Amino acid sequence: MYLPDEIDQARILITVKAYPKPSHKYSELVCTAGLLEGEKWVRIYPVLFRFLMDNDKYPKYSWINLDIVRSDVDFRPESYKPKLGLDEKFILERTLGTKNSWAARRQFILNDVFYSMKELLQLAHGEGKKSLATVKPKEILGFYIEETDREWKESWQNTTIQAGFSDLGSNGDAEERELIRKVPYNYYYRFITEGDDNPRRLKIEDWEIGALFWNCLKITRGDEKAANDLVKKKYFDEFVNKKDLHFFLGTTLEFHRRRTVNPFMIIGVFYPPITKQTQMQLVTS
């Protein structure tokens, strides 16, 4: 067994927050993932992140504490849900900073890194059904931007979300908000890994890149091409050429269940600065 079916006071270092998506059952949800006690991957779903009270919101690389139980609708071993569902209380402990070239984050994130997609896919399709991992690409071959649907599917359009904050520690008043905007572009990295010259082209589903697009759109006063040029400048020019880039990969439930050749997508990026040790590794590799 990967981990117990029920974990009380689970202490998790949050490394992943995917871009929120509408849900008929829960209105709007975000998939969150991280390292239990800084070691083993766990996925937490559902979480109504935008409706958490300000004191309960957690940035990436924060330690949080909550009770979790294994998901009863997801076969992937890392998948859990808050024990009390959307009523579960998330306790924020502290956030790891970026001093000393992200040393506090590196000590946990880089403990278990895959250098071969071939190896990771074997584990995903094997008995263990591994569905979350940190991967170090050998070479980034490209960064791609493709236009996609500009709105959520029709059944979600013109929808407002109503959240009763009594479950989240407020005075019980319900608040109504518009559905989060859909990013009208998809973003992809194309890369290869060690011992595997088969190029992989994976979609990036990180909340960070979606938020970046909207911020860049403000900067460029609504010019989407200019906004995407800024997105590419950060994710390709900066991250690829100036950072020690790693990917957080996760499978989609549907594609993993279907046993598709590659059920993974990029659910987050880890981009600490390049250190002298990193440079030495690049020279000797």
PAKOLRO-979232 format. One record per residue: x, y, z of N, C-alpha, C, CB in turn; residue in three letters. Coordinates in steps of 0.02 Angstrom, whole numbers, padded with zeros to 5 digits, always signed. Each point is the difference from the previous one (the first is absolute). Glycine has a CB too. Layout:
// residues N
XYZXYZXYZXYZAla
...
***
This chain:
// residues 285
+00042-00060+00000-00042+00060+00000+00044+00062+00000-00092-00062+00062Met
+00075+00110-00103+00040+00062-00006-00001+00039+00066-00025+00004-00124Tyr
-00035+00010+00149-00009+00037+00063-00065-00025+00032+00063+00102-00044Leu
-00074-00089+00109-00062-00021+00031-00061+00032-00033+00061-00013+00107Pro
-00119-00019-00099-00061+00026-00029-00023+00064+00034-00033-00117-00029Asp
+00052+00127+00091-00020+00059+00037+00060+00028+00037-00118-00044+00013Glu
+00130+00109-00021+00057+00032+00032-00025+00062+00038+00080-00042-00090Ile
-00078+00039+00156-00020+00057+00040+00058+00048+00008-00083-00072+00062Asp
+00068+00136-00063+00050+00053+00007+00057-00010-00049-00031+00012+00121Gln
+00013-00025-00183+00050-00008-00053+00036+00066-00010-00068-00090-00056Ala
+00134+00088+00058+00041+00061-00009+00028-00003-00071+00029+00008+00125Arg
-00050+00038-00167+00015-00003-00072+00034+00064-00023-00098-00077-00017Ile
+00152+00069-00020+00033+00057-00032-00032+00009-00069+00110-00019+00063Leu
-00149+00072-00072-00036+00011-00062+00048+00022-00056-00104+00030+00066Ile
+00104-00066-00121+00043+00017-00056-00040+00014-00064+00089-00069+00051Thr
-00152+00049-00053-00040+00004-00061-00069+00029+00015+00062-00098-00048Val
-00082+00147+00008-00069+00023-00002-00019+00008-00073+00009+00060+00114Lys
-00051-00104-00138-00021+00004-00070-00049+00057-00010+00018-00124-00013Ala
-00027+00145-00051-00047+00054-00014-00070-00023+00017+00075+00045-00092Tyr
-00114-00006+00129-00068-00020+00020-00044-00017-00060+00012+00072+00102Pro
-00056-00120-00091-00048-00019-00052-00070-00006+00030+00091-00061-00064Lys
-00142+00075+00023-00069-00006+00024-00016-00073+00015-00034+00101-00066Pro
-00014-00111+00111-00023-00067+00017-00075+00004+00013+00113-00033+00048Ser
-00152-00012-00079-00072-00001+00012-00015-00014+00073-00019-00038-00118His
+00059-00004+00148-00014-00021+00068+00023+00051+00052+00010-00117-00038Lys
+00050+00147+00025+00029+00044+00051+00008+00072-00022+00059-00099+00042Tyr
-00083+00118-00101+00005+00067-00028+00068+00013-00031-00082+00039+00085Ser
+00134-00030-00044+00065+00016-00028+00054-00029+00045-00045+00106-00053Glu
+00090-00144+00023+00048-00037+00041+00071+00008-00027-00089-00081+00029Leu
+00137+00069+00016+00070-00002-00021+00031-00064+00028+00007+00128-00004Val
+00032-00161-00038+00036-00059+00021+00066+00022+00031-00054-00072-00090Cys
+00067+00048+00150+00060+00019+00037+00041-00063+00012-00059+00098+00055Thr
+00125-00091-00057+00044-00057+00014+00062+00023+00036-00043-00060-00102Ala
+00074+00013+00137+00060+00017+00037+00032-00062+00030-00047+00112+00025Gly
+00094-00101+00019+00040-00054+00030-00019-00009+00073+00094+00024-00081Leu
-00120-00083+00097-00018-00017+00069+00063-00004+00042-00103-00062-00039Leu
+00107+00103+00091+00061+00006+00042+00061+00015-00043-00050-00080+00082Glu
+00039+00111-00140+00055+00017-00044+00030-00058-00037+00023+00091+00076Gly
-00058-00149-00077+00029-00060-00030-00043-00031-00055+00055-00020+00109Glu
-00115-00003-00093-00041-00036-00048-00055+00044-00029+00024-00106+00063Lys
-00035+00098-00128-00050+00040-00035-00071-00019+00022+00079+00009-00098Trp
-00120+00043+00106-00072-00009+00009-00037+00052-00041+00016-00048+00117Val
-00074+00030-00141-00044+00045-00037-00061+00012+00043+00041-00043-00114Arg
-00063+00106+00120-00059+00017+00041-00054+00030-00044+00073+00019+00101Ile
-00131-00050-00099-00056+00024-00042-00065-00024+00030+00073-00001-00104Tyr
-00124+00043+00112-00006+00067-00026+00020+00054+00050-00091-00042-00073Pro
+00111+00100+00047+00015+00058+00042-00030+00062-00035+00107-00054+00046Val
-00149+00090-00010-00028+00063-00026+00048+00056+00018-00121-00042+00010Leu
+00177+00046-00043+00054+00044+00021-00020+00073+00001+00080-00083-00046Phe
-00114+00107-00005-00016+00072-00003-00048+00022+00054+00019-00005-00122Arg
-00054-00044+00153-00048+00018+00051+00027-00010+00071-00089-00029-00080Phe
+00151+00007+00087+00029-00004+00066+00010+00071+00027+00057-00109-00028Leu
-00068+00117+00092+00012+00065+00031+00073+00019-00009-00094-00019+00084Met
+00108+00084-00083+00068+00024-00013+00052-00034+00044-00049+00108-00034Asp
+00033-00118+00098+00049-00030+00045+00011-00074-00014-00034+00082+00086Asn
-00012-00112-00124+00006-00071-00015+00032-00014-00068-00099-00019+00071Asp
+00106+00070-00112+00029-00010-00066+00074-00015+00007-00085+00077-00053Lys
+00108-00123+00013+00070-00021+00006+00036+00009-00066-00031-00082+00090Tyr
+00088+00117-00090+00040+00005-00061+00038-00065-00011+00012+00125+00016Pro
+00016-00133-00075+00042-00058-00014+00060+00000+00047-00037-00001-00120Lys
+00061-00059+00135+00056-00011+00045-00017+00018+00072+00078+00021-00095Tyr
-00143-00028+00111-00023+00008+00069-00011-00068+00031-00054+00111-00028Ser
+00068-00116+00093-00019-00059+00038-00072+00010+00023+00121-00023+00037Trp
-00164-00025-00052-00069+00002+00025-00014-00063+00040-00037+00071-00097Ile
-00013-00068+00138-00018-00056+00043-00076-00011-00006+00097+00022+00080Asn
-00117-00084-00094-00071-00016-00004-00008-00076+00005-00023+00103-00070Leu
-00039-00125+00081-00016-00071+00001-00021-00021-00070-00035+00004+00122Asp
+00063-00059-00148-00017-00024-00067-00017-00074+00001+00076+00087-00049Ile
-00117-00107+00001-00017-00071-00010+00008-00016-00074-00082+00001+00098Val
+00095-00064-00112+00010-00020-00069-00063+00011-00042+00085-00085+00038Arg
-00076+00108-00099-00057+00012-00044-00035-00066-00017+00057+00101-00048Ser
-00123-00099+00048-00039-00060-00016-00020-00002-00074-00042-00003+00118Asp
+00063+00053-00157-00018+00002-00071+00063+00005-00044-00109+00054+00030Val
+00167-00061+00000+00063+00009-00037+00047-00057+00019-00015+00126-00003Asp
+00035-00167-00045+00042-00058+00013+00073+00018+00012-00078-00066-00068Phe
+00099+00126+00051+00070+00019+00005+00021+00002+00074-00008+00066-00108Arg
+00064-00098+00126+00017-00009+00070+00013+00065+00038+00048-00108-00033Pro
-00030+00162-00002+00015+00063+00034-00063+00042+00013+00112-00003-00054Glu
-00170-00019+00030-00060+00042+00002-00039-00005+00065-00006-00014-00122Ser
-00001+00072+00154-00037+00006+00063-00050+00057-00005+00099-00047+00065Tyr
-00144+00049-00017-00047+00055+00006+00000+00024+00072-00071-00045-00096Lys
+00054+00108+00107-00007+00024+00070-00052-00043+00036+00032+00118-00034Pro
-00017-00136+00095-00043-00046+00038-00071+00026+00006+00100-00038+00063Lys
-00108+00103-00052-00066+00030+00007-00023+00033-00064+00022+00017+00121Leu
+00009-00035-00177-00018+00030-00064+00016+00074+00000-00090-00085-00014Gly
+00044+00125-00012+00011+00072-00005-00004+00034+00068-00046-00003-00115Leu
+00026-00034+00167-00003+00028+00067+00066-00008+00037-00121-00026+00003Asp
+00168-00011-00032+00063-00013+00034+00040+00064+00010+00002-00115-00050Glu
+00027+00122+00109+00039+00059+00017+00073-00012-00020-00078+00028+00096Lys
+00104+00018-00137+00071-00002-00019+00038+00046+00049-00028-00023-00123Phe
+00079-00004+00155+00041+00040+00045+00066+00016-00034-00055-00052+00102Ile
+00067+00116-00113+00062+00022-00032+00054+00007+00053-00064+00060-00091Leu
+00121-00095+00082+00055+00005+00047+00048+00055-00020-00011-00122+00025Glu
+00047+00113-00078+00048+00051-00023+00016-00013-00073+00048+00013+00115Arg
-00017+00036-00146+00018-00005-00071+00076+00001-00006-00108+00056-00035Thr
+00135-00102-00006+00071-00002-00011+00020+00054-00049+00002-00124+00023Leu
+00049+00163-00006+00020+00056-00041+00052-00018-00052-00024+00072+00096Gly
+00056-00021-00125+00046-00010-00057+00072+00018+00017-00096+00023-00076Thr
+00112-00015+00139+00069+00018+00018+00049-00055-00019-00044+00068+00094Lys
+00106-00048-00104+00054-00048-00016-00018-00045-00060+00034+00002+00120Asn
-00056+00030-00174-00017-00036-00062-00055-00053+00011+00117+00020-00039Ser
-00166-00002+00078-00058-00043+00014+00020-00062+00041-00053+00041-00106Trp
+00102-00035+00149+00026-00058+00036-00054-00036+00040+00110+00057+00006Ala
-00154-00020+00028-00051-00031+00041-00049-00041-00042+00010+00095+00081Ala
-00023-00073-00142-00045-00037-00044+00037-00059-00033-00065+00106-00022Arg
+00126-00094+00002+00039-00052-00034+00007-00064+00042+00062+00090-00059Arg
-00054-00081+00125+00015-00058+00043-00057-00051-00001+00070+00074+00072Gln
-00130-00052-00089-00057-00046-00004-00016-00018-00073-00046+00049+00106Phe
+00044+00001-00149-00022-00010-00069+00047-00046-00038-00053+00113+00002Ile
+00117-00106+00009+00049-00036-00041+00024-00065+00032+00036+00109-00044Leu
-00072-00133+00094+00019-00064+00031-00017-00060-00044-00018+00053+00110Asn
-00032-00046-00151-00023-00057-00042-00017+00027-00069-00045-00063+00101Asp
+00094+00062-00145-00008+00029-00067+00009-00054-00053+00042+00111+00042Val
-00086-00112-00091+00006-00045-00057+00036+00036-00056-00107-00061+00033Phe
+00154+00025-00064+00038+00028-00056-00021-00034-00066+00096+00025+00077Tyr
-00139-00075-00073-00021-00037-00059-00076-00006-00001+00108-00064-00001Ser
-00140+00090-00051-00072-00008-00008-00018-00073-00012-00008+00116-00044Met
+00053-00152+00011-00013-00071-00013-00008-00038+00065+00066+00008-00107Lys
-00023+00006+00155-00004-00032+00066-00064+00019+00036+00125-00001+00007Glu
-00143+00065-00009-00060+00023+00033-00062-00032-00030+00057+00108+00027Leu
-00060-00112-00092-00059-00030-00033-00007-00074+00016+00012+00084-00091Leu
+00044-00118+00099-00003-00071+00019-00032-00007+00069+00102-00024-00068Gln
-00085+00069+00113-00030-00001+00067-00073+00019-00001+00111+00027+00048Leu
-00129+00020-00091-00070+00021-00006-00044-00056-00025+00038+00117-00020Ala
-00012-00156-00027-00040-00054-00030+00009-00066+00037+00010+00057-00110His
+00035-00058+00160+00012-00060+00039-00048-00007+00058+00118+00007-00033Gly
-00103-00054+00076-00044-00016+00057-00008+00059+00047+00035-00119-00009Glu
+00017+00160+00016-00003+00056+00047-00041+00058-00024+00109-00035+00038Gly
-00122+00040-00104-00041+00053-00030+00022+00070+00021-00095-00081-00001Lys
+00159+00093+00001+00026+00065+00021-00028+00055-00042+00105-00054+00039Lys
-00128+00109-00007-00034+00052-00038+00026+00071+00015-00099-00073-00001Ser
+00148+00079+00044+00030+00065+00016+00075-00007+00005-00105+00036+00061Leu
+00142+00013-00087+00073-00005+00002+00032+00067-00017-00007-00122-00031Ala
+00069+00129+00051+00043+00056-00021+00047-00025-00054-00008+00056+00114Thr
+00012-00021-00170+00040-00022-00057+00049+00055-00020-00094-00075-00041Val
+00155+00055+00027+00051+00047-00025+00010-00013-00074+00058+00005+00114Lys
-00078+00042-00157+00011-00010-00072+00073+00006-00018-00114+00045-00023Pro
+00135-00084-00025+00069+00004-00025+00008+00062-00045+00012-00126+00007Lys
-00062+00137-00048+00003+00057-00047-00071+00022-00017+00109-00042-00048Glu
-00120+00107+00049-00064+00029-00020+00004+00015-00075-00022+00049+00116Ile
-00022-00079-00155+00001+00008-00073-00044+00057-00024+00023-00122-00009Leu
-00069+00143+00051-00044+00054-00021-00054+00016+00051+00023-00033-00117Gly
-00052+00092+00110-00056+00022+00040-00054+00023-00049+00074+00034+00100Phe
-00134-00062-00093-00051+00012-00051-00063+00029+00031+00046-00095-00067Tyr
-00078+00139+00029-00061+00033+00021-00053-00012-00054+00063+00088+00066Ile
-00120-00115-00046-00053-00015-00047-00066+00028+00025+00060-00104-00037Glu
-00096+00138-00008-00065+00028+00019-00050-00057+00010+00024+00107-00064Glu
-00068-00098+00113-00051-00051+00015-00066+00035+00012+00087-00079+00049Thr
-00137+00042-00025-00066+00029+00014+00007+00059+00047-00055-00112-00018Asp
+00018+00165+00004+00005+00060+00040-00047+00000+00060+00032+00061-00103Arg
-00079-00107+00104-00048-00004+00055-00004-00072+00025-00065+00098-00047Glu
+00043-00104+00109-00015-00067+00025-00059-00028-00040+00042+00030+00117Trp
-00051-00095-00114-00053-00030-00040-00067+00031+00018+00066-00107-00008Lys
-00113+00102-00039-00063+00038+00004-00038-00010+00065-00007-00011-00122Glu
+00009-00049+00150-00038-00013+00061+00026+00039+00059-00025-00112-00043Ser
+00088+00140+00038+00029+00038+00055-00001+00076-00014+00072-00098+00027Trp
-00090+00118-00087+00000+00071-00016-00055+00036+00039+00046-00026-00114Gln
-00034+00089+00128-00046+00041+00038-00017-00029+00069-00047+00039-00109Asn
+00095-00076+00135-00010-00031+00065+00034+00042+00054-00006-00114-00053Thr
-00026+00121+00108+00032+00031+00057+00008-00053+00054-00048+00114-00027Thr
+00098-00107+00068+00014-00049+00052-00024+00029+00067+00099-00048-00064Ile
-00135+00009+00101-00023+00022+00065+00032-00044+00052-00109+00043-00047Gln
+00145-00012+00093+00034-00038+00052-00026+00022+00068+00102-00013-00072Ala
-00122-00035+00113-00020+00015+00068+00062-00002+00044-00115-00048-00019Gly
+00136+00105+00043+00063+00003+00037-00008-00024+00072+00034+00095-00072Phe
-00093-00118+00092-00008-00029+00066+00045-00060+00006-00118+00042+00008Ser
+00131-00077-00064+00042-00059+00002+00074+00019+00003-00087-00062-00065Asp
+00102+00125+00053+00070+00020-00005+00018+00050+00055-00005-00020-00123Leu
-00036+00026+00173+00020+00038+00058-00023+00072+00003+00095-00074+00002Gly
-00143+00095-00044-00022+00069+00002-00068+00005+00034+00065+00025-00106Ser
-00101+00028+00092-00063+00012+00034-00059-00036-00032+00044+00109+00035Asn
-00031-00150-00086-00053-00039-00029-00034+00032-00060-00017-00046+00109Gly
+00034+00109-00123-00030+00033-00058+00026-00031-00064-00011+00106+00065Asp
-00034-00116-00112+00020-00028-00065+00025+00056-00044-00084-00093+00011Ala
+00132+00078-00052+00027+00050-00045-00003-00029-00071+00076+00048+00090Glu
-00094-00005-00136-00007-00022-00069+00055+00031-00043-00124-00011+00015Glu
+00158-00030-00053+00054+00024-00042-00006-00029-00069+00075+00012+00100Arg
-00047+00024-00148+00001-00028-00068+00051-00056-00004-00035+00112-00047Glu
+00022-00157+00000+00047-00054-00012+00067+00028-00023-00095-00077-00030Leu
+00149+00045+00050+00066+00023-00019+00006+00000-00077+00049-00045+00108Ile
-00014+00094-00135+00006+00005-00073+00040-00059-00028-00006+00125+00009Arg
-00015-00147-00067+00036-00054-00033+00057+00030-00041-00105-00072-00005Lys
+00165+00045+00012+00056+00023-00040-00010-00025-00072+00079-00001+00102Val
-00079+00046-00151-00015-00020-00069+00060-00028-00038-00088+00086+00000Pro
+00139-00107+00036+00059-00030-00031+00024-00060+00039+00033+00113-00045Tyr
-00004-00161+00010+00033-00056+00031+00075+00009-00009-00098-00077-00021Asn
+00136+00055+00071+00073+00008-00001+00032-00069+00008-00008+00117+00049Tyr
+00063-00127-00086+00033-00065-00002+00076+00007+00002-00097-00046-00064Tyr
+00129-00002+00097+00073-00009-00008+00012-00063-00041+00023+00058+00111Tyr
+00027-00055-00154+00023-00060-00036+00071-00013+00023-00075+00022-00103Arg
+00090-00083+00125+00063-00013+00032+00020-00074-00007-00023+00094+00081Phe
+00085-00108-00064+00024-00069+00004+00031-00009+00069+00020-00008-00126Ile
-00015-00055+00147+00031-00016+00064+00058-00048-00011-00109+00018+00060Thr
+00148-00031-00008+00059-00044-00004-00020-00070-00024+00056+00066+00092Glu
-00015-00093-00136-00011-00069-00023-00064-00011-00038+00066-00034+00096Gly
-00096+00088-00118-00065-00005-00035-00004+00057-00050-00056-00056+00101Asp
+00074+00043-00162+00003+00053-00051-00068+00012-00033+00119-00030-00019Asp
-00171-00001+00046-00067+00010-00027-00027+00066+00026-00021-00125-00007Asn
+00012+00176-00035-00024+00065+00024-00071-00005+00029+00072+00057-00087Pro
-00082-00024+00142-00066+00002+00033-00027+00071-00005+00032-00095+00080Arg
-00094+00101-00095-00033+00066-00004-00058+00000+00049+00034+00016-00122Arg
-00025+00018+00179-00049-00003+00053-00031+00068+00014+00062-00096+00049Leu
-00126+00095-00036-00037+00061+00015+00015+00022+00072-00091-00033-00081Lys
+00093+00100+00090+00013+00029+00066-00068+00021+00030+00117+00040-00034Ile
-00134-00069+00092-00065+00014+00032+00009+00038+00065-00047-00103-00053Glu
+00103+00135+00063+00014+00035+00062-00041+00064+00006+00115-00047-00002Asp
-00140+00061+00062-00036+00063+00013+00046+00059-00015-00071-00057+00089Trp
+00135+00048-00075+00047+00055-00007+00003+00028-00071+00067-00051+00092Glu
-00070+00007-00142+00005+00024-00069-00065+00033-00021+00082-00091-00026Ile
-00139+00067+00051-00063+00033-00015-00002+00070+00030-00056-00111-00004Gly
+00077+00117+00067+00002+00065+00033+00048+00047-00036-00029-00054+00109Ala
+00085+00026-00133+00049+00041-00036-00030+00029-00063+00092-00070+00046Leu
-00130+00030-00083-00031+00025-00061-00045+00060+00015+00005-00115-00050Phe
-00047+00109+00101-00047+00055+00016+00038+00062+00022-00087-00084+00032Trp
+00141+00075+00006+00040+00057+00022+00034+00034-00060+00018-00055+00111Asn
+00008+00014-00157+00032+00027-00059-00049+00036-00045+00085-00091+00006Cys
-00147+00065-00007-00052+00032-00042-00015+00070+00026-00049-00113-00026Leu
+00052+00122+00092-00010+00067+00028+00058+00046-00019-00064-00050+00096Lys
+00125+00023-00092+00059+00039-00016-00001+00024-00073+00065-00065+00086Ile
-00089+00020-00130+00000+00015-00072-00066+00032-00023+00078-00095-00018Thr
-00120+00113+00067-00064+00034-00014-00044-00039-00049+00057+00108+00022Arg
-00062-00173-00010-00045-00041-00038+00028-00030-00064-00087+00069+00046Gly
+00151-00059-00059+00032-00028-00060+00022-00072+00016+00040+00116-00039Asp
-00078-00165+00015+00013-00069+00018+00066-00026-00028-00123-00018+00004Glu
+00140+00039-00064+00064-00022-00029+00058+00025+00042-00051-00001-00115Lys
+00048+00065+00133+00053+00028+00042+00002-00033+00068-00011+00109-00061Ala
-00048-00126+00088-00004-00033+00065+00033-00069-00004-00106+00062+00027Ala
+00092-00099-00080+00030-00066-00007+00075+00004-00014-00109-00042-00042Asn
+00131+00096+00010+00072+00010-00009+00034+00005+00069-00020+00058-00111Asp
-00013-00024+00158+00027+00006+00067-00002-00067+00037-00036+00120+00003Leu
-00017-00158-00014-00004-00066+00031+00058-00044-00025-00126+00010+00009Val
+00137-00009-00075+00055-00039-00028+00067+00024+00024-00070-00022-00100Lys
+00077+00087+00108+00063+00028+00023+00018-00029+00069-00021+00106-00066Lys
-00030-00113+00108+00012-00026+00067+00010-00076+00000-00068+00094+00046Lys
+00023-00131-00080+00001-00073+00004+00053-00031-00045-00121+00004+00027Tyr
+00143+00032-00078+00051-00028-00044+00067+00037+00009-00089-00034-00082Phe
+00089+00098+00067+00063+00037+00003+00030-00001+00070-00041+00073-00093Asp
+00000-00062+00143+00026+00004+00068+00007-00069+00032-00052+00112+00011Glu
-00003-00150-00008+00002-00064+00036+00048-00050-00032-00117+00020+00034Phe
+00118-00023-00100+00041-00050-00035+00074+00020+00001-00098-00030-00073Val
+00111+00093+00062+00069+00022-00008+00034+00024+00065-00031+00031-00115Asn
-00009-00011+00164+00029+00030+00059-00018-00035+00066-00003+00106-00062Lys
-00038-00158+00059-00023-00033+00061+00015-00075-00003-00090+00087+00014Lys
+00091-00118+00045+00009-00072+00005-00069-00032-00004+00106+00012+00072Asp
-00133-00016-00132-00070-00017-00011-00015-00074+00011-00005+00094-00081Leu
-00047-00106+00121-00028-00067+00011-00075+00004-00012+00091-00030+00084His
-00121-00027-00100-00073-00004-00009-00031-00040+00056+00014+00010-00124Phe
-00072+00012+00148-00043-00042+00040-00050-00031-00049+00014+00071+00107Phe
-00014-00137-00111-00045-00034-00047-00054-00038+00038+00094-00011-00082Leu
-00154+00010+00052-00056-00038+00028-00041-00029-00056-00002+00072+00102Gly
-00027-00130-00090-00043-00030-00051-00071+00028+00006+00070-00105+00001Thr
-00107+00102-00056-00072+00013+00004-00034-00066+00015+00007+00098-00081Thr
-00059-00096+00121-00034-00061+00020-00025-00039-00060-00033+00055+00107Leu
+00003-00020-00154-00029-00033-00059+00053-00035-00042-00091+00086-00001Glu
+00145-00050-00015+00051-00029-00044+00040-00055+00035+00007+00109-00059Phe
+00001-00102+00125+00035-00053+00037-00043-00063+00002+00060+00087+00070His
-00125-00078-00060-00045-00057+00001-00001-00036-00067-00070+00058+00088Arg
+00073-00018-00142+00000-00029-00067+00067-00030-00020-00087+00083-00032Arg
+00138-00072+00073+00067-00024-00013+00027+00028-00066-00026-00105+00064Arg
+00014+00169-00075+00029+00033-00059+00076-00001+00005-00103+00074-00013Thr
+00136-00066-00044+00073-00006-00001+00032+00047+00050-00006-00033-00120Val
-00017+00095+00122+00028+00049+00047-00057+00038+00033+00107+00011-00068Asn
-00128-00030+00128-00056+00033+00033+00020+00061+00040-00054-00109+00005Pro
+00118+00130-00008+00024+00055+00041-00010+00068-00033+00084-00078+00048Phe
-00089+00129-00005+00004+00070-00021+00043+00036+00051-00115-00004-00056Met
+00137+00064+00038+00040+00040+00045-00047+00040+00045+00096+00007-00085Ile
-00096-00024+00149-00046+00033+00047+00035+00054+00041-00067-00105+00005Ile
+00131+00114-00018+00037+00053+00034+00072+00000-00023-00076-00009+00099Gly
+00109+00065-00089+00071+00005-00017+00038+00023+00062-00026+00025-00122Val
+00087-00051+00129+00045+00018+00055+00061+00032-00032-00042-00094+00077Phe
+00055+00157-00060+00051+00038-00038+00047+00039+00046-00081+00008-00094Tyr
+00118-00043+00137+00049+00035+00041+00058+00025-00043-00031-00071+00099Pro
+00070+00118-00074+00057+00024-00040+00052-00055-00009-00020+00115+00043Pro
+00059-00109-00096+00054-00047-00013+00057+00015+00049-00032-00010-00123Ile
+00054-00042+00159+00055+00008+00048+00065-00027-00030-00081-00010+00096Thr
+00136+00019-00061+00064-00027-00023-00003-00076-00006+00060+00097+00053Lys
-00094-00129-00006-00007-00072-00002-00039-00021-00062+00004-00005+00125Gln
-00057+00042-00140-00040-00015-00060+00043+00007-00063-00105+00039+00059Thr
+00145+00013-00063+00044+00011-00058+00050-00056-00008-00013+00123+00015Gln
+00040-00148+00041+00047-00056-00003-00034-00063-00026+00064+00050+00095Met
-00127-00061-00074-00038-00058-00024-00012+00005-00075-00054-00011+00113Gln
+00039+00071-00137-00012+00010-00072+00063-00014-00040-00089+00086+00026Leu
+00146-00065+00000+00063-00010-00036+00018-00074-00004+00039+00113+00039Val
-00050-00151+00016+00020-00070+00003-00052-00047-00030+00064+00028+00100Thr
-00124-00003-00112-00053-00045-00028+00007-00008-00076-00077+00036+00093Ser
***
